[in-house]
Amino acid sequence: MVTNMTKITLDRKQCIFCGLCIEVAPEAFEAKGEKSAVKDNIDFSNKKTMENVQMAVDACPVRAIKIVK
């Protein structure tokens, strides 16, 4: 369940910048320098956005992304 307290974290030290998160969920992730980053102002009430974020979490080869509720 998505709440107002939902937050996405991305460990930039762990990130290898494969770009999967940006490809799968461009509404939530962006490139910053040579790493991925979580965008500001993500619409957590949008079901498709959250499905895409979950796919990005599952696809990350180094498990650098987490959803915190």
Secondary structure, 3 states (H helix, E strand, C coil): CCCCCCEEEECCCCCCCCCHHHHHCCCCEEEECCEEEECCCCCCCCHHHHHHHHHHHHHCCCCCEEEEC
